[in-house]
Amino acid sequence: EPYFPTEEPDRQILNSALTYIIQCDSCGGEIPLVSKWWLNKDSDGGDVIVPQYEDGSVEYSYSRMNAAPEDYDPDEGPLRGESAECPHCDVVNEQESVQSKIQEGNFEFSIYGVNYETATGERGYRAGGACDEEGMEKAAERVESDFDLLTFLSEPVDVSSRISDPSSYGMDEWRDIFTPRQLVVQYELYQAFDEQKSEILQEYEEERATAILTVLSLAASRSMYYNTRLNQWHDLRGYGSHIFTDNNLIMKKMSVDNNLSAPRRGYQKHSDHVIDAYEQLASYVSGHEPADVVFGDAAKLSDKFDSESVDAAIVDPPYYSSIMYAELSDVFYVIQKEYLEDVHPEIYGSNLTDKDNEAVANPYRFEEIADDDQSKDDLADEHYESKMEEIFAEVQELLSLGGVMTVMFTHREMDAWDTLTSALISAGFTITATHPIKTEMSDRIGVQGKASADSSIFLVARKEEAQSPSRTLWEEVQDDIRQAARDQAEEILDSGYNISKTDTAIAAYGPTLQKYAEEHPVVNKKGEEIRPREALSQAREAVTG
């Protein structure tokens, strides 16, 4: 394993804690961009790295926390937020300078800690050192000299948010989200797959061969999911996390570099996981009539199904402005395209995913056309509502006369509910029942403090037989809406259902929207339309006081 050399022959590297070293603006000394020096925390303290600064350089030594120097604090590293304090001269290098250095490539990758496994299966940690630098340098030389590697995963990064755009740290192509060693490993996995592809296609009939190749490609995607510069080192577990801990593509200054040839957390383990998941999914339909799985635009379902042929539709809509699915999925799209472009040309025919037609509210996509009359947020809301109305209208067309649509929505923002409900009603549905169900784990990574609520509201909707020509006056229905919200909150409290006060208010949105839909269209005394947002505001006030 030339790219993962070890100091002791009986040890195999599992993964490494990775950071960046930049030079101080003031003294030119080396600054490792580390905020805390923990490798692993356990009941006895844990494993830490003790940095040693001398003559402008930094070296690392390993220690158990209970054996570390008395004045040592592993929670104090040079990185302070987005700025970095030089450990040699104490000058703070500001965020703009740190970001500029990384963006322009004026840094060195640095392995500061290593998680290894012995021949007897015992795990341990050590400090990063010369042998790790040697492995990284060999990979960098390979990337520079191997012509075939020059175009591997060279698709451009297309992320609209300036906050989470990897290109702000010099990652202009998707290959740049990898260290040289990670890129070489991914390329070698692809080469091994490509060598077996023709044999699989010859040995099995087309449908089975396609299935085998697809499942195998997912193992590569999963291995990449845990092995990029976008992955955070997780000291509570002693190894790296997956990419989307925060549902974005922010570069992590304390990252992870996995040895995918190692059994534990390597390619073999990821392959086993994918195959086990596939077999479990297959078991659900084993012995039953085969299910049809279709791929396509949800606003064009009539291309796949006949009108009034569907009895039940279950919809889990996109999270409004919370998650930019297409931008995030490019991470997987570009690697899967390498593997499956000729196997599934109908899926991987474009360079990147389609972001223009995605049903999300992404203000950054409208920056260039926003003006004084319509802000980028207004345009994003309009886009989301329009796309969801198209989708709901398509479902309405496909539902049988007695058919039912259930919409699951988990969101705390009132604007998200307003937009979704408006789209649903405009598409010809009325809400006939609602059910709050606790569906999200409050401690789930990516949910804490985010726009997602712990509970989902299931809206049960049916075709509206005929829209009433009469309009309901807001002042006449306002009290009924508030009472519907209070009744729902009291029912939840009486049932002992354990959710937060905020989620109780959100649960009250269900009967509120049901009442609003029954009375729609609702107008004020001037004849101006009252949107669902106003009803939801009344519900929140009635519940929270």
ROPAMAR-169583 format. One line per field, with one value per residue (C-alpha): residue number from 0; x negated, y negated, z. Coordinates in Angstrom, 1 decimal. Each point is the difference from the previous one (the first is absolute). Example, Ala and Ser with C-alpha at 12.3 -4.5 7.8 and 13.67 -1.06 7.14 Angstrom:
num: c(0  1)
px: c(-12.3  -1.4)
py: c(4.5  -3.4)
pz: c(7.8  -0.7)
END
This chain:
num: c(0  1  2  3  4  5  6  7  8  9  10  11  12  13  14  15  16  17  18  19  20  21  22  23  24  25  26  27  28  29  30  31  32  33  34  35  36  37  38  39  40  41  42  43  44  45  46  47  48  49  50  51  52  53  54  55  56  57  58  59  60  61  62  63  64  65  66  67  68  69  70  71  72  73  74  75  76  77  78  79  80  81  82  83  84  85  86  87  88  89  90  91  92  93  94  95  96  97  98  99  100  101  102  103  104  105  106  107  108  109  110  111  112  113  114  115  116  117  118  119  120  121  122  123  124  125  126  127  128  129  130  131  132  133  134  135  136  137  138  139  140  141  142  143  144  145  146  147  148  149  150  151  152  153  154  155  156  157  158  159  160  161  162  163  164  165  166  167  168  169  170  171  172  173  174  175  176  177  178  179  180  181  182  183  184  185  186  187  188  189  190  191  192  193  194  195  196  197  198  199  200  201  202  203  204  205  206  207  208  209  210  211  212  213  214  215  216  217  218  219  220  221  222  223  224  225  226  227  228  229  230  231  232  233  234  235  236  237  238  239  240  241  242  243  244  245  246  247  248  249  250  251  252  253  254  255  256  257  258  259  260  261  262  263  264  265  266  267  268  269  270  271  272  273  274  275  276  277  278  279  280  281  282  283  284  285  286  287  288  289  290  291  292  293  294  295  296  297  298  299  300  301  302  303  304  305  306  307  308  309  310  311  312  313  314  315  316  317  318  319  320  321  322  323  324  325  326  327  328  329  330  331  332  333  334  335  336  337  338  339  340  341  342  343  344  345  346  347  348  349  350  351  352  353  354  355  356  357  358  359  360  361  362  363  364  365  366  367  368  369  370  371  372  373  374  375  376  377  378  379  380  381  382  383  384  385  386  387  388  389  390  391  392  393  394  395  396  397  398  399  400  401  402  403  404  405  406  407  408  409  410  411  412  413  414  415  416  417  418  419  420  421  422  423  424  425  426  427  428  429  430  431  432  433  434  435  436  437  438  439  440  441  442  443  444  445  446  447  448  449  450  451  452  453  454  455  456  457  458  459  460  461  462  463  464  465  466  467  468  469  470  471  472  473  474  475  476  477  478  479  480  481  482  483  484  485  486  487  488  489  490  491  492  493  494  495  496  497  498  499  500  501  502  503  504  505  506  507  508  509  510  511  512  513  514  515  516  517  518  519  520  521  522  523  524  525  526  527  528  529  530  531  532  533  534  535  536  537  538  539  540  541  542  543  544)
px: c(0.0  -2.4  2.6  0.6  -3.5  -0.2  -2.6  0.5  0.5  2.8  2.2  2.5  1.1  3.8  0.4  -1.9  0.8  -0.8  -0.5  -1.6  -3.3  -0.3  -2.8  0.6  0.4  -2.3  -2.9  0.4  0.4  2.1  3.6  2.0  3.7  1.1  2.5  -0.4  -2.5  2.3  -0.2  2.4  1.9  0.8  0.9  -3.6  -0.7  -1.0  -2.7  -1.6  -2.7  -2.5  -1.4  -3.6  -0.9  -3.7  -1.9  3.2  0.9  2.5  -0.3  2.5  -0.3  2.7  1.2  2.8  1.7  -0.8  -3.7  -0.1  -2.0  1.9  0.2  1.3  3.6  1.1  2.9  -2.4  -1.3  -1.2  3.3  2.4  3.2  -1.0  -3.2  -3.3  -2.4  -3.6  -1.5  -3.5  0.7  3.6  1.2  3.5  0.3  3.5  2.7  -0.6  -3.7  0.6  2.6  -2.1  -3.0  2.1  1.8  -3.3  -1.6  -2.5  0.3  -1.2  2.1  -1.0  0.8  0.0  1.4  0.5  2.5  -1.5  0.8  -2.5  -0.2  2.0  2.9  -0.8  0.5  -2.4  -1.1  -3.3  -1.3  -0.4  -3.6  -2.5  1.4  3.5  -1.6  -1.7  3.3  1.7  -2.9  0.0  3.7  -0.6  -2.7  2.3  2.8  -2.5  -1.6  3.0  1.7  3.2  0.4  0.0  3.6  1.4  2.9  -0.8  3.6  0.4  1.4  3.3  1.2  2.0  -0.4  -3.2  0.1  -0.4  -1.7  -3.1  -1.5  -0.4  -2.9  -1.4  2.1  1.1  0.4  1.5  -3.4  -1.2  2.1  -2.5  -3.6  -2.3  0.0  3.8  0.2  -2.5  2.0  3.3  -1.7  -1.4  3.5  1.5  -2.8  0.7  3.7  -0.6  -2.2  2.9  2.8  -0.4  -0.2  3.2  1.8  -1.1  0.8  3.5  3.1  0.4  2.4  -1.9  -3.3  1.3  1.2  -3.4  -1.9  2.4  -0.3  -3.8  -0.2  1.9  -2.8  -2.3  2.4  0.3  -3.8  -0.3  2.8  -2.5  -3.2  -0.4  -1.3  3.6  0.1  -0.5  -2.2  2.4  -2.0  3.0  -0.3  -3.7  0.5  1.6  3.6  2.0  0.0  3.4  -0.1  1.5  1.7  -2.6  -3.4  -2.1  -3.7  -1.2  -3.3  -0.3  0.9  -0.5  -2.0  1.2  -2.0  2.7  -2.1  0.3  2.9  1.3  1.8  -1.6  1.4  0.9  2.0  1.8  0.7  1.4  2.3  1.4  0.6  1.7  2.2  0.9  0.8  2.2  1.9  0.4  1.4  2.9  1.4  -1.1  3.0  2.2  1.0  -3.0  0.0  -0.6  -2.7  0.0  -2.5  1.0  1.4  2.8  1.8  0.2  1.4  2.7  -2.7  -0.2  3.5  3.6  2.4  2.1  -2.0  -1.5  1.9  -2.6  -2.9  -2.5  -2.1  -3.1  -0.7  -3.4  -0.9  0.7  -3.2  -1.7  -1.7  -1.3  0.3  -1.3  -3.1  -0.8  0.7  -2.6  -2.5  1.4  1.1  -3.5  -1.4  3.0  -0.2  -3.5  1.2  3.4  0.2  0.3  2.1  2.7  -0.4  3.6  -1.2  -3.5  0.4  -0.9  -3.2  1.6  3.4  2.9  0.2  2.2  3.1  -0.5  2.9  -1.8  -0.1  -3.6  -0.4  -3.5  1.2  1.9  -2.7  -0.5  3.7  1.2  0.9  1.7  3.4  -0.8  -2.8  -1.9  1.9  3.4  -1.1  -1.2  3.4  1.8  -2.1  0.6  3.7  0.2  -1.9  2.0  3.3  -1.1  -0.8  3.3  2.0  -1.6  0.9  3.5  0.3  -1.2  2.2  3.2  3.3  -0.3  -3.8  -1.9  -3.4  -2.0  -2.6  -2.7  -1.7  -2.6  -0.8  0.0  0.1  3.4  -0.9  -0.6  3.4  1.7  -1.6  0.7  3.6  0.6  -1.3  2.1  3.2  -0.7  -0.5  3.6  -0.3  1.7  -1.4  2.3  -2.1  -3.3  -2.2  -3.1  -2.6  -3.4  -2.3  -3.3  -2.7  -0.7  -3.7  -0.4  -3.0  1.1  3.3  -1.0  0.8  1.1  3.3  1.2  2.4  0.0  3.5  1.5  3.5  1.8  2.5  2.7  1.3  2.7  1.2  2.2  3.2  0.8  -1.4  2.6  0.6  0.6  -2.8  -0.3  -0.7  -3.1  1.6  2.7  -2.4  -2.8  1.3  0.8  -3.6  -1.4  2.3  -1.0  -3.6  0.7  2.0  -2.9  -2.5  2.2  0.5  -3.7  -0.6  2.8  -1.4  -3.5  -1.6  -3.5  -0.9  -1.4  2.2  -1.2  0.9  3.4  0.7  -1.1  2.3  2.8  -0.7  1.8  3.6  -0.7  -0.7  2.9  2.3  -1.6  0.4  3.6  0.8  -2.3  0.0  -0.4  -0.1  0.0  2.6  -1.9  0.3  -3.7  -1.0  -1.1  -2.8  -0.5  -2.9  2.6  1.9  -3.2  -1.0  3.3  -0.5  -3.5  1.2  3.0  -2.2  -3.1  1.7)
py: c(0.0  -2.8  -2.7  1.1  0.9  1.0  -0.4  3.5  3.0  1.5  -3.1  -1.1  -3.6  -0.3  -3.7  -3.2  -3.4  -2.5  -3.8  -2.8  -1.8  -3.7  -2.5  -2.8  -3.5  -1.5  2.5  2.6  2.8  3.1  -0.2  3.2  -0.8  2.0  -1.3  2.9  2.9  2.9  3.1  2.1  -0.6  2.9  0.6  -0.1  -3.3  0.8  -0.3  -3.3  -1.6  -2.3  -2.4  -1.1  -3.4  -0.8  -2.3  -0.7  3.6  2.4  3.7  2.2  2.5  2.3  0.3  1.4  -2.9  1.1  0.1  -3.4  -2.9  -1.8  -3.3  1.6  -0.7  2.1  -2.4  -2.9  0.1  -2.7  -0.2  -2.4  0.0  -0.8  -1.8  1.5  -1.1  0.7  2.2  -1.5  -3.7  -0.2  -2.2  0.7  0.9  -1.2  2.0  -1.7  0.8  3.7  0.5  -1.7  2.3  3.1  -1.2  -0.8  3.3  -1.6  2.8  3.5  3.0  1.2  3.3  -0.8  3.3  3.6  2.7  3.4  3.7  2.7  3.5  1.2  -2.5  -2.5  -3.7  -2.7  -3.6  -1.6  -3.4  -0.8  0.0  0.4  3.3  -1.6  -3.0  2.5  1.7  -3.3  -1.1  3.2  -0.5  -3.6  1.1  2.5  -2.6  -2.3  2.7  2.3  -1.4  2.1  -1.6  -3.6  0.2  2.3  -1.7  -3.4  -1.2  -3.6  -0.6  -1.8  -1.2  -3.2  -0.8  -2.0  1.3  3.7  -0.3  2.2  -2.2  -2.7  2.2  0.8  3.0  -0.9  3.6  2.9  1.8  -2.9  1.2  2.8  0.0  1.5  3.3  0.1  -0.7  2.7  2.5  -0.9  0.3  3.5  1.1  -1.1  1.7  3.3  -0.4  -0.8  3.1  2.2  -1.8  1.8  3.4  -0.7  -1.1  3.1  2.5  -1.2  -0.9  -3.8  -0.8  2.0  -1.4  -3.5  0.6  1.4  -2.9  -2.5  1.5  0.1  -3.6  -1.0  1.4  -2.5  -2.8  1.1  0.2  -3.5  -1.1  0.5  -1.0  -3.6  -3.3  -0.8  2.6  -1.1  2.0  1.2  0.2  1.5  3.0  -0.1  -0.1  -2.1  -0.9  0.1  -3.0  -1.4  -0.7  -3.4  0.6  -2.2  0.3  -2.1  1.0  1.4  -1.2  3.1  2.7  3.8  2.2  3.6  3.0  1.6  3.2  0.7  2.4  -2.3  -3.0  0.8  0.8  3.6  -1.1  -2.6  2.7  2.3  -2.8  -0.7  3.6  0.6  -3.0  1.2  3.5  -1.4  -2.2  3.0  2.0  -2.4  1.0  3.6  2.3  -3.0  -1.5  -1.9  -3.8  -2.5  -2.7  -2.9  -2.8  -3.4  -3.5  0.1  -2.7  2.4  3.1  0.2  1.2  3.1  0.6  -0.3  -2.6  1.0  3.2  -0.7  0.6  -1.3  -2.4  -0.7  -3.1  -1.1  -3.4  -1.7  -2.1  -3.3  -2.1  2.3  2.5  -0.5  3.6  -0.3  -1.9  2.5  3.0  -1.1  1.5  3.5  -0.8  -0.6  3.2  2.1  -1.5  1.3  3.5  0.1  -2.5  2.8  2.2  -2.6  -2.7  -1.3  -1.0  -1.1  -1.9  -3.4  -1.4  -0.7  0.2  -2.2  -2.9  -2.4  2.3  1.1  -0.5  -2.0  -3.7  -1.0  -3.8  0.2  1.3  -3.3  -2.5  -1.2  -0.6  -1.4  -3.7  -2.7  1.5  3.6  1.1  3.3  1.4  -0.9  1.6  3.2  0.3  -0.5  2.7  2.5  -0.6  0.3  3.3  1.5  -1.1  1.8  3.1  -0.1  -0.6  3.0  2.1  -1.4  1.2  3.5  0.6  1.9  -1.6  1.4  -0.3  -1.5  -1.9  -0.1  -2.7  0.2  -3.2  -0.8  -3.6  -2.8  -3.0  -1.5  -1.1  3.6  1.1  -3.0  0.8  3.7  -0.4  -2.6  2.3  2.9  -2.0  -1.6  3.5  0.9  1.7  -0.5  1.2  2.5  1.2  -0.6  2.0  -1.0  2.8  -0.1  1.0  -1.7  0.8  -3.3  0.9  1.0  -1.6  -2.6  -0.6  -1.8  -3.6  0.2  -0.7  3.6  0.6  3.2  0.8  0.3  -1.1  2.4  -1.9  2.3  -1.6  0.9  -1.4  -3.0  0.8  -3.6  -3.2  -2.2  -3.3  -1.7  -1.5  0.3  -3.2  0.3  -1.7  2.7  3.0  -1.4  1.1  3.5  0.3  -1.0  2.4  2.9  -0.7  -0.1  3.2  1.8  -1.2  1.0  3.5  0.4  -1.1  2.3  3.0  -0.3  -0.3  -1.3  -2.7  -3.5  -3.2  -1.0  3.3  -0.2  -3.2  1.6  3.0  -2.5  -1.1  3.1  -0.7  -3.7  0.7  2.5  -2.8  -2.5  2.4  0.7  -3.8  -0.8  -2.5  -2.3  -3.8  -3.0  -2.8  -1.7  3.2  0.8  3.6  1.3  2.5  3.1  -1.9  -2.2  3.0  1.7  -3.2  0.0  3.7  -0.6  -3.0  2.0  2.9  -1.8  -3.2)
pz: c(0.0  -1.2  0.8  3.6  1.4  3.7  2.6  1.4  -2.4  2.1  -0.2  -2.6  -0.4  0.3  -0.3  0.7  1.5  -2.7  0.1  -1.9  0.8  -1.1  0.5  2.5  -1.6  2.6  0.7  -2.7  2.5  -0.5  1.2  0.2  -0.5  3.0  2.6  2.4  0.3  1.0  -2.1  2.1  3.2  2.3  3.7  1.1  -1.8  -3.5  -2.6  -0.8  -2.2  1.8  -2.6  0.3  -1.4  -0.6  -2.5  -2.0  -0.5  1.6  0.9  1.7  2.9  1.3  3.6  2.0  1.6  3.5  -0.8  -1.8  1.5  2.8  -1.8  -3.2  -1.2  -3.0  -0.6  -0.9  -3.5  -2.3  -1.9  1.7  -1.9  -3.6  1.0  1.2  2.7  -0.8  2.7  -0.7  0.2  1.3  -2.9  -1.1  -3.7  -1.0  -1.8  -3.3  0.0  1.1  -2.7  -2.7  0.8  -0.4  -3.0  -1.8  1.0  2.4  2.6  0.7  1.0  3.4  1.7  3.7  1.4  -1.2  1.0  -0.6  0.6  1.0  -1.3  3.0  -0.8  2.7  -0.8  1.0  -0.8  -0.8  -1.1  -3.7  -1.1  -2.9  -1.3  -0.4  -1.9  -2.2  -0.9  -0.8  -2.1  -2.1  -0.7  -1.0  -2.4  -1.5  -0.6  -1.7  -2.2  -0.9  -3.2  0.6  3.4  -1.4  -1.2  2.7  1.8  -1.7  -0.2  1.4  3.4  -0.3  3.4  0.3  3.7  0.7  3.5  -0.9  -3.4  -0.1  -2.7  2.6  1.2  -3.4  -0.8  -3.5  -1.2  1.8  0.0  2.2  3.0  0.4  1.2  -2.6  1.9  0.2  -3.8  -0.8  2.1  -1.7  -3.4  0.9  1.1  -3.2  -2.1  1.9  -0.8  -3.6  -0.4  1.2  -1.8  -3.4  1.7  2.0  -3.1  -1.9  2.8  1.0  -2.0  -0.4  2.8  2.6  -1.2  0.2  3.6  1.1  -1.5  1.6  3.4  -0.2  -1.1  3.2  2.1  -1.6  0.7  3.6  0.5  -1.4  2.4  2.8  -1.7  -1.2  1.1  0.9  2.8  3.6  2.4  2.8  3.3  1.9  -2.2  -0.9  -3.8  -2.7  -0.5  -3.3  -2.3  0.8  3.7  -0.7  -3.4  -1.8  -1.7  2.4  0.0  3.3  1.3  2.2  -2.4  -0.5  -2.4  0.0  -1.2  -2.2  -0.4  3.8  1.0  2.7  -1.6  -3.3  -3.4  0.9  3.0  -2.2  -2.6  2.7  1.3  -3.5  -0.8  3.4  -0.6  -3.5  1.2  2.8  -2.5  -2.3  2.9  0.3  -3.4  0.0  -0.5  -1.1  -3.2  -1.4  0.6  -2.7  0.8  -2.4  -0.3  -1.2  0.6  2.6  -2.1  -2.9  1.7  -2.7  -2.4  2.2  1.3  -1.3  1.1  3.0  0.4  3.4  3.3  2.4  -0.3  2.7  -0.4  2.1  -1.5  -0.1  3.1  -1.6  0.5  2.5  -2.3  -3.5  -1.1  -3.5  1.1  2.7  -2.3  -2.5  2.5  -0.9  -3.5  -1.3  1.4  -1.1  -3.5  -0.3  0.8  -1.6  -2.8  -2.6  2.2  0.8  -2.7  0.8  3.5  -0.6  -3.4  1.4  1.4  3.4  1.6  -1.1  2.4  -2.0  0.2  3.6  2.4  2.6  1.1  -0.7  0.1  -1.3  -3.4  -0.5  0.9  -3.5  -0.8  3.3  0.0  2.1  -0.8  0.9  2.3  -0.5  2.9  -1.6  -3.3  1.8  1.8  -3.3  -1.6  2.8  0.0  -3.8  0.0  2.8  -1.6  -3.2  2.0  2.0  -3.2  -1.6  3.0  -0.1  -3.6  0.8  3.1  -0.3  1.0  3.5  0.1  2.8  0.2  3.2  0.3  2.7  0.9  2.7  0.2  2.5  -2.3  -0.5  -3.6  -0.9  1.2  -1.7  -3.4  0.2  1.0  -2.7  -2.6  1.3  -0.1  -3.3  -1.5  0.9  3.4  3.3  3.3  1.7  3.0  1.7  2.3  1.9  0.3  1.6  -2.9  0.6  2.7  1.7  0.4  -3.6  -1.7  -2.4  1.8  3.2  -0.1  -3.6  -1.7  0.3  2.8  2.2  -1.1  -3.5  -0.8  -2.3  -2.2  -1.4  -3.2  -2.5  -3.3  0.5  -1.8  -1.0  1.3  1.6  -1.9  3.4  2.0  3.8  2.0  2.1  3.0  0.0  0.1  2.0  3.4  -1.3  -1.2  3.3  1.8  -2.3  0.9  3.7  -0.1  -1.8  2.6  2.9  -1.6  -0.2  3.6  1.3  -2.0  1.7  -3.4  0.8  -2.5  0.5  0.3  -3.5  -1.4  1.7  -1.8  -3.3  0.7  0.3  -3.6  -1.2  1.2  -0.7  -3.6  -0.2  1.1  -2.3  -3.0  0.8  -0.1  -2.9  -1.7  3.1  -0.4  2.3  -0.1  -2.9  -2.1  0.3  0.1  3.4  -0.5  2.3  1.7  1.8  1.3  1.2  1.8  1.8  0.9  1.4  2.1  1.3  1.1  1.3  1.3)
END
